[in-house]
Amino acid sequence: MLCPFEKRWKCRGYHWILSSLILLSFLYFYVVRNSSRASNEETLYAEPQIGNVADRVVSSTGKNSSSRSHNSAKATLVTAASSVLHHPPTTDTDRVTNNYATIIKIRQWAGQLNENETVLNADKFPPLALDGLVMIVQVHRRTEYLRMLIESLRVARDISKVLLVVSFDYYDNEILAVVDNIDFCKVIKIFFPKSIQLYPGEFPAESPNDCPRDISREKAKDQGCANAEHPDSYGHYREAGVTAIKHHWWWKINHVFDGMKVTAGYHGYVVFLEEDLYVAPDIVVVTKQLISMKDKHCPDCDLIGLGVNQRSTNLQASSNKANVLPWRNNLAYAINRLSWNNIRKCSKEFCTFDDYNWDWTLYSLQSNCYHRSMKAVILKAPRIYHIGNCGTHQRNHDNNCNGKEAASDVRNYISANQQYYFPTEMLIDKAVDVPGARSRVQGFGGWGDPRDHELCLSFVHDT
């Protein structure tokens, strides 16, 4: 609208004020918009290198939060996360988040990892042969131990013929990168889908209304906590971090035998390892020799034992010898599908036995399911050595929790006895009469919650 000539000075003032307001509006919109975008990108699009998110719980799911606010916050975050599920985790970013959107992304990634069964180095090595060997390593978060195990596997003869399966329960870029860099054999990565890291504030991690471990049953009932009716045999309530190891082990053994496409037609042996072990250079050769000997001389043996808690003091005299004994040692072992089928038949007994240790639970099957002793062919001179000095049963996590000294001792031992490795054949040195029915064993507790029983049983595949 034009102004009369005599009032033009007033119009100029109005125009200046109006222009200033428009300019300020644009500036405000620009700042707010970009601030909001940056906030959203940090919250939703940050790459999910979540590190130790297991130690941090989203504030809305803490112990003091109500279930209503917990569920509401979760629903909001799940909705927000739906648009970023297609972005897989990466290992090339330093940004760390601990929001629920990232947790959802990791769960999605883990599911795809297990479904795809991508074989690393498949172009370098032949497919798994019927008489091949599978090794599976259960990994948590001890990166330095894992590096040393891989170092020992790298120099093992015939390792190129092995399919190495690495089972994770903790998402960490550094650990994943260590495995991605393996170039001496075929590798498949799998991820325990019910890792407590991926369920902060809810079962199978610690839930907001879980009973404290040491509260009495009477106080638990008065308090109204979720699992008040289900303490273990010793009156204690579940600890998520303790039950997690047994859950991971049971899922892993079910998955490698019954859940993986690549092993579906495989009837050979699977060697079970953990991240804090170190192998001898003839581990593959001796394992196959031991399998051949076992199939000929002890076809009813349930397991093959490859390690004990102490190194042999006379490798020269015992390098090519094995004993037939009742099984009890959990350090390193191998089983085939026939043995696994016998274990799987005892799934209910395994999943309801009140003990948080997978190995003692497995041992208990002798009395409450097998009704006989488990027989094993066990190397007299072990080929797998334990270098762990921290873990579930050790509390010195902050003091030299890397095993370097122990690994150095093992390397020196191998070097000093290198001429005694790689025997031409394996012989049975001693065969002990293995008793029949075993007396019932008592569990050590920590496994009294029906939720753990149900989760455990859910890992069993229909066959």
C-alpha positions as CSV (number, residue, x, y, z in Angstrom):
1,M,0.0,0.0,0.0
2,L,1.4,3.4,-1.0
3,C,1.7,6.2,1.6
4,P,0.7,9.8,1.1
5,F,3.7,12.0,0.6
6,E,3.2,13.9,3.8
7,K,3.2,10.7,5.9
8,R,6.1,8.9,4.2
9,W,8.5,9.3,7.1
10,K,6.1,7.4,9.3
11,C,5.8,4.6,6.7
12,R,9.5,4.3,6.5
13,G,9.6,3.7,10.3
14,Y,6.9,1.1,10.0
15,H,8.7,-0.6,7.2
16,W,11.9,-0.7,9.2
17,I,10.2,-2.2,12.2
18,L,8.4,-4.8,10.0
19,S,11.6,-5.8,8.2
20,S,13.4,-6.2,11.5
21,L,10.6,-8.4,12.9
22,I,10.7,-10.6,9.7
23,L,14.5,-10.9,9.9
24,L,14.4,-11.9,13.6
25,S,11.7,-14.4,12.9
26,F,13.8,-16.0,10.2
27,L,16.9,-16.1,12.5
28,Y,14.9,-17.7,15.3
29,F,13.4,-20.3,13.0
30,Y,16.9,-21.2,11.6
31,V,18.5,-21.5,15.1
32,V,15.7,-23.6,16.6
33,R,15.4,-25.8,13.5
34,N,19.1,-26.6,13.4
35,S,19.3,-27.1,17.1
36,S,16.4,-29.5,17.0
37,R,18.0,-31.3,14.0
38,A,21.3,-31.7,15.8
39,S,19.6,-33.0,18.9
40,N,17.6,-35.5,16.9
41,E,20.7,-36.7,15.0
42,E,22.6,-37.1,18.3
43,T,19.7,-39.0,19.9
44,L,18.5,-41.2,16.9
45,Y,21.1,-41.3,14.3
46,A,24.3,-41.7,16.4
47,E,26.1,-44.8,15.3
48,P,25.5,-47.5,17.9
49,Q,29.0,-47.9,19.3
50,I,27.5,-48.5,22.8
51,G,30.5,-49.7,24.6
52,N,29.5,-50.4,28.2
53,V,25.9,-49.5,27.9
54,A,25.2,-52.6,30.0
55,D,26.5,-50.7,33.0
56,R,24.2,-47.7,32.3
57,V,20.4,-47.9,32.2
58,V,18.1,-45.4,30.5
59,S,17.0,-43.1,33.3
60,S,13.3,-43.8,32.7
61,T,13.9,-47.5,33.4
62,G,15.7,-47.2,36.7
63,K,14.9,-49.0,39.9
64,N,12.9,-46.1,41.3
65,S,10.8,-45.5,38.2
66,S,7.2,-46.7,38.1
67,S,6.2,-49.4,35.6
68,R,3.9,-46.9,33.9
69,S,6.7,-44.4,33.2
70,H,9.0,-47.2,32.3
71,N,6.5,-48.6,29.6
72,S,5.6,-45.1,28.4
73,A,9.2,-44.1,27.9
74,K,10.0,-47.4,26.2
75,A,7.0,-47.0,23.8
76,T,8.1,-43.5,22.9
77,L,11.6,-44.6,22.2
78,V,10.6,-47.6,20.2
79,T,8.4,-45.4,18.0
80,A,11.3,-43.0,17.5
81,A,13.6,-45.8,16.7
82,S,11.5,-47.3,14.0
83,S,12.9,-45.0,11.4
84,V,16.5,-45.9,12.0
85,L,16.4,-49.7,12.2
86,H,17.9,-49.9,8.7
87,H,21.1,-48.3,9.8
88,P,23.4,-51.2,11.0
89,P,26.0,-50.7,13.7
90,T,29.4,-49.7,12.5
91,T,32.9,-49.9,13.9
92,D,34.2,-46.6,12.5
93,T,32.8,-44.1,14.9
94,D,33.7,-42.7,18.3
95,R,30.2,-41.6,19.2
96,V,28.6,-43.5,22.0
97,T,24.9,-43.5,22.9
98,N,22.9,-45.4,25.5
99,N,19.4,-44.6,24.4
100,Y,16.7,-47.1,23.7
101,A,16.7,-46.4,20.0
102,T,20.3,-47.6,19.8
103,I,19.5,-50.7,21.8
104,I,16.7,-51.5,19.3
105,K,19.2,-51.1,16.4
106,I,21.7,-53.5,18.1
107,R,19.0,-56.1,18.6
108,Q,18.0,-55.8,14.9
109,W,21.6,-56.1,13.9
110,A,22.1,-59.2,16.1
111,G,19.1,-60.8,14.6
112,Q,20.3,-60.2,11.0
113,L,23.8,-61.4,12.0
114,N,22.4,-64.7,13.2
115,E,20.1,-65.1,10.3
116,N,22.6,-64.2,7.6
117,E,25.5,-66.5,8.8
118,T,28.0,-64.5,6.8
119,V,31.2,-66.6,6.4
120,L,34.3,-64.4,6.6
121,N,37.2,-65.5,4.4
122,A,34.9,-67.8,2.5
123,D,36.7,-67.0,-0.7
124,K,40.1,-68.1,0.8
125,F,39.2,-71.5,2.3
126,P,37.0,-74.4,1.2
127,P,33.6,-75.1,2.7
128,L,33.2,-77.1,5.9
129,A,33.9,-80.7,5.1
130,L,32.0,-83.6,6.7
131,D,35.2,-84.6,8.5
132,G,36.1,-81.0,9.2
133,L,36.2,-79.4,12.6
134,V,34.1,-76.6,14.1
135,M,35.4,-74.5,17.0
136,I,33.1,-72.1,18.8
137,V,34.3,-69.4,21.2
138,Q,32.1,-67.8,23.8
139,V,33.1,-64.2,24.2
140,H,32.0,-61.5,26.6
141,R,34.1,-58.3,26.9
142,R,37.7,-59.3,27.7
143,T,39.4,-58.1,24.5
144,E,43.0,-58.7,25.5
145,Y,42.2,-62.4,26.3
146,L,40.5,-62.8,23.0
147,R,43.5,-61.4,21.2
148,M,45.8,-63.9,22.8
149,L,43.5,-66.8,22.0
150,I,43.4,-65.7,18.4
151,E,47.2,-65.3,18.4
152,S,47.5,-69.0,19.5
153,L,45.0,-70.2,17.0
154,R,46.8,-68.4,14.2
155,V,49.9,-70.6,14.5
156,A,48.0,-73.8,14.9
157,R,48.7,-76.3,12.1
158,D,45.7,-77.0,9.9
159,I,43.7,-74.1,11.4
160,S,42.8,-73.2,7.8
161,K,40.5,-76.3,7.7
162,V,38.5,-75.1,10.8
163,L,35.3,-73.2,10.8
164,L,35.6,-70.8,13.7
165,V,32.3,-69.6,15.2
166,V,32.5,-66.6,17.6
167,S,29.5,-66.1,19.9
168,F,29.2,-62.6,21.4
169,D,27.0,-61.4,24.2
170,Y,28.4,-57.8,24.4
171,Y,28.3,-55.3,21.6
172,D,31.7,-53.6,21.4
173,N,33.4,-52.2,18.3
174,E,36.9,-53.2,19.5
175,I,35.9,-56.8,20.1
176,L,34.1,-57.1,16.8
177,A,37.1,-55.6,15.0
178,V,39.4,-58.2,16.6
179,V,37.3,-61.0,15.1
180,D,36.8,-59.2,11.7
181,N,40.6,-59.1,11.3
182,I,41.0,-62.9,11.5
183,D,42.4,-64.1,8.2
184,F,43.6,-67.6,8.8
185,C,40.3,-69.6,8.6
186,K,36.6,-69.2,7.9
187,V,34.8,-67.3,10.6
188,I,31.1,-66.8,11.5
189,K,30.0,-64.3,14.1
190,I,26.8,-64.9,16.1
191,F,25.3,-62.8,18.9
192,F,23.3,-64.0,21.9
193,P,19.9,-62.4,21.3
194,K,18.9,-62.2,24.9
195,S,22.1,-60.5,26.1
196,I,21.5,-58.4,29.2
197,Q,23.3,-55.5,27.5
198,L,20.4,-55.3,25.1
199,Y,17.6,-55.3,27.7
200,P,18.5,-52.6,30.2
201,G,15.8,-52.2,32.8
202,E,13.9,-55.4,31.9
203,F,14.3,-59.2,32.0
204,P,16.6,-60.9,31.4
205,A,18.6,-58.0,32.7
206,E,17.6,-56.5,36.1
207,S,14.0,-55.4,36.1
208,P,12.8,-52.4,38.1
209,N,10.7,-54.5,40.4
210,D,13.1,-57.4,40.9
211,C,13.8,-58.5,44.5
212,P,17.2,-57.6,45.9
213,R,19.4,-60.7,46.1
214,D,19.7,-61.0,49.9
215,I,16.3,-59.8,51.0
216,S,14.3,-62.4,53.0
217,R,11.3,-64.0,51.4
218,E,9.0,-62.4,54.0
219,K,10.3,-59.0,53.3
220,A,10.2,-59.6,49.6
221,K,6.5,-60.5,49.9
222,D,5.8,-57.4,52.0
223,Q,7.7,-55.3,49.5
224,G,5.7,-56.9,46.6
225,C,8.7,-57.3,44.3
226,A,8.2,-59.3,41.1
227,N,9.9,-62.6,42.0
228,A,9.1,-62.7,45.7
229,E,7.8,-66.2,45.5
230,H,10.9,-67.6,43.8
231,P,14.1,-67.4,45.7
232,D,16.7,-70.1,45.0
233,S,17.5,-73.1,47.2
234,Y,19.5,-70.9,49.5
235,G,17.0,-68.1,49.9
236,H,18.6,-65.7,47.4
237,Y,17.0,-64.0,44.4
238,R,18.4,-63.9,40.9
239,E,21.3,-61.8,39.8
240,A,21.1,-61.0,36.1
241,G,24.8,-60.9,35.5
242,V,25.3,-64.3,37.0
243,T,22.5,-66.1,35.1
244,A,23.6,-64.5,31.8
245,I,26.6,-66.9,31.3
246,K,24.5,-70.0,31.6
247,H,21.8,-68.6,29.2
248,H,24.5,-67.7,26.7
249,W,26.1,-71.1,26.8
250,W,22.8,-73.0,26.4
251,W,21.7,-70.8,23.5
252,K,25.1,-71.2,21.8
253,I,25.1,-74.9,21.9
254,N,21.5,-75.1,20.7
255,H,22.2,-72.7,18.0
256,V,25.4,-74.3,16.6
257,F,23.8,-77.7,16.4
258,D,20.2,-77.0,15.6
259,G,19.9,-73.4,14.6
260,M,22.6,-72.7,12.0
261,K,22.2,-73.5,8.3
262,V,25.9,-74.0,7.7
263,T,26.1,-76.8,10.3
264,A,22.8,-78.4,9.5
265,G,24.3,-81.4,7.7
266,Y,27.5,-81.5,9.9
267,H,27.9,-84.6,12.1
268,G,31.4,-84.0,13.2
269,Y,32.7,-82.6,16.4
270,V,32.4,-79.1,17.8
271,V,35.2,-77.9,20.1
272,F,34.0,-75.5,22.8
273,L,36.4,-72.7,23.8
274,E,36.2,-69.5,25.9
275,E,38.0,-66.3,25.4
276,D,40.5,-66.8,28.3
277,L,42.1,-70.0,26.8
278,Y,45.3,-70.5,24.9
279,V,45.8,-73.4,22.5
280,A,48.8,-75.5,21.6
281,P,50.1,-75.5,18.0
282,D,49.0,-79.1,17.5
283,I,45.4,-78.6,18.8
284,V,43.7,-79.3,15.4
285,V,45.9,-82.3,14.6
286,V,45.6,-83.9,18.1
287,T,41.9,-83.3,18.3
288,K,41.4,-85.2,15.1
289,Q,43.7,-88.0,16.3
290,L,41.7,-88.1,19.5
291,I,38.4,-88.3,17.6
292,S,39.6,-91.2,15.5
293,M,40.8,-93.0,18.6
294,K,37.6,-92.4,20.5
295,D,35.4,-93.6,17.6
296,K,37.4,-96.9,17.5
297,H,38.1,-97.6,21.2
298,C,35.4,-95.8,23.1
299,P,32.3,-95.2,20.9
300,D,30.1,-94.8,23.9
301,C,32.2,-91.9,25.3
302,D,30.1,-88.8,25.6
303,L,32.8,-86.1,25.4
304,I,36.4,-85.5,24.5
305,G,38.5,-83.5,27.0
306,L,41.2,-81.3,25.6
307,G,42.4,-79.4,28.7
308,V,42.7,-79.6,32.4
309,N,43.4,-76.9,34.9
310,Q,47.1,-77.7,35.2
311,R,49.7,-78.2,32.5
312,S,51.4,-81.6,32.3
313,T,54.7,-81.7,34.1
314,N,56.0,-84.4,31.8
315,L,54.9,-83.7,28.2
316,Q,57.6,-86.0,26.8
317,A,56.0,-89.0,28.5
318,S,52.4,-88.2,28.0
319,S,52.1,-86.2,24.8
320,N,50.4,-89.0,22.9
321,K,48.3,-90.5,25.7
322,A,44.7,-90.2,26.8
323,N,42.6,-91.6,29.6
324,V,39.0,-92.8,29.7
325,L,37.5,-91.3,32.8
326,P,34.2,-90.0,34.2
327,W,33.7,-86.5,32.8
328,R,33.9,-83.5,35.2
329,N,36.3,-81.0,33.7
330,N,34.9,-78.0,31.9
331,L,38.1,-76.4,30.6
332,A,37.8,-77.4,27.0
333,Y,35.9,-80.2,25.4
334,A,34.4,-81.5,22.1
335,I,31.2,-83.2,21.4
336,N,29.4,-84.5,18.3
337,R,25.8,-84.3,17.3
338,L,25.0,-87.7,18.8
339,S,26.2,-86.5,22.2
340,W,24.3,-83.3,21.8
341,N,21.1,-85.1,21.0
342,N,21.4,-86.9,24.4
343,I,21.9,-83.6,26.1
344,R,19.0,-82.0,24.4
345,K,16.7,-84.7,25.6
346,C,17.5,-83.5,29.1
347,S,16.6,-79.8,28.3
348,K,13.9,-79.6,31.1
349,E,16.3,-81.0,33.7
350,F,19.1,-78.6,32.5
351,C,16.9,-75.5,32.5
352,T,15.3,-76.1,35.9
353,F,18.3,-77.3,37.9
354,D,19.0,-74.7,40.6
355,D,22.6,-73.8,39.7
356,Y,23.9,-70.7,37.8
357,N,26.9,-72.7,36.4
358,W,26.3,-74.3,33.0
359,D,29.1,-76.9,33.7
360,W,27.8,-78.1,37.0
361,T,24.3,-78.2,35.6
362,L,25.6,-80.4,32.7
363,Y,27.3,-82.6,35.3
364,S,24.0,-82.9,37.2
365,L,22.3,-84.5,34.2
366,Q,24.2,-87.7,35.1
367,S,22.0,-88.2,38.1
368,N,18.7,-86.5,37.2
369,C,18.4,-87.5,33.5
370,Y,21.1,-89.8,32.1
371,H,21.0,-92.0,35.2
372,R,24.6,-93.0,34.4
373,S,28.0,-91.3,34.5
374,M,29.2,-89.3,31.5
375,K,32.3,-90.9,30.0
376,A,35.1,-88.9,28.4
377,V,38.3,-89.4,26.6
378,I,40.6,-86.9,28.2
379,L,44.1,-85.9,27.0
380,K,46.8,-86.7,29.6
381,A,48.8,-83.8,28.3
382,P,46.4,-80.9,27.7
383,R,46.5,-78.9,24.5
384,I,44.4,-76.0,25.8
385,Y,45.5,-73.9,28.7
386,H,43.7,-71.5,30.9
387,I,45.2,-68.0,31.2
388,G,42.2,-66.2,32.8
389,N,42.7,-64.5,36.1
390,C,39.4,-62.7,36.3
391,G,35.8,-63.7,35.7
392,T,32.7,-64.9,37.4
393,H,34.6,-66.6,40.3
394,Q,37.5,-64.2,40.5
395,R,37.1,-60.7,42.0
396,N,40.4,-59.1,41.0
397,H,38.9,-57.4,37.9
398,D,41.0,-54.3,38.3
399,N,44.3,-56.0,38.9
400,N,46.0,-57.3,35.8
401,C,42.8,-58.6,34.2
402,N,44.5,-59.3,30.9
403,G,46.3,-62.6,31.3
404,K,49.6,-61.4,29.6
405,E,51.8,-63.0,32.3
406,A,49.9,-66.3,32.2
407,A,50.0,-66.3,28.3
408,S,53.8,-65.6,28.4
409,D,54.2,-68.6,30.7
410,V,52.3,-70.8,28.3
411,R,54.3,-69.6,25.3
412,N,57.5,-70.3,27.2
413,Y,56.2,-73.8,28.1
414,I,55.3,-74.6,24.5
415,S,58.6,-73.3,23.3
416,A,60.6,-75.4,25.8
417,N,58.6,-78.5,24.8
418,Q,58.0,-78.0,21.2
419,Q,59.7,-81.3,20.1
420,Y,57.0,-83.2,22.0
421,Y,54.0,-81.8,20.2
422,F,52.5,-83.3,17.1
423,P,52.6,-87.1,18.0
424,T,52.1,-89.5,15.2
425,E,49.1,-91.2,16.9
426,M,47.1,-91.2,20.2
427,L,47.0,-94.1,22.6
428,I,44.8,-95.0,25.5
429,D,47.0,-95.0,28.6
430,K,44.3,-95.8,31.2
431,A,40.7,-96.7,31.1
432,V,38.8,-96.4,34.4
433,D,35.6,-98.3,34.9
434,V,32.9,-95.6,34.9
435,P,30.2,-96.2,37.4
436,G,26.5,-96.4,36.4
437,A,23.9,-94.3,38.1
438,R,25.2,-91.3,39.9
439,S,24.0,-90.0,43.3
440,R,22.0,-86.8,43.0
441,V,24.1,-83.7,43.1
442,Q,23.2,-80.4,44.8
443,G,23.2,-77.2,42.9
444,F,24.8,-74.0,44.0
445,G,21.7,-71.8,43.6
446,G,21.2,-68.6,41.6
447,W,18.7,-70.3,39.3
448,G,15.4,-70.3,41.1
449,D,13.4,-67.8,39.0
450,P,10.8,-69.4,36.7
451,R,11.6,-66.7,34.1
452,D,15.1,-68.1,33.7
453,H,13.6,-71.6,33.3
454,E,11.3,-70.4,30.6
455,L,13.9,-68.4,28.8
456,C,16.3,-71.3,28.9
457,L,13.7,-73.7,27.5
458,S,12.8,-71.2,24.7
459,F,16.3,-71.7,23.2
460,V,15.6,-75.4,22.4
461,H,14.7,-76.0,18.8
462,D,11.9,-78.4,17.7
463,T,13.5,-81.3,15.9
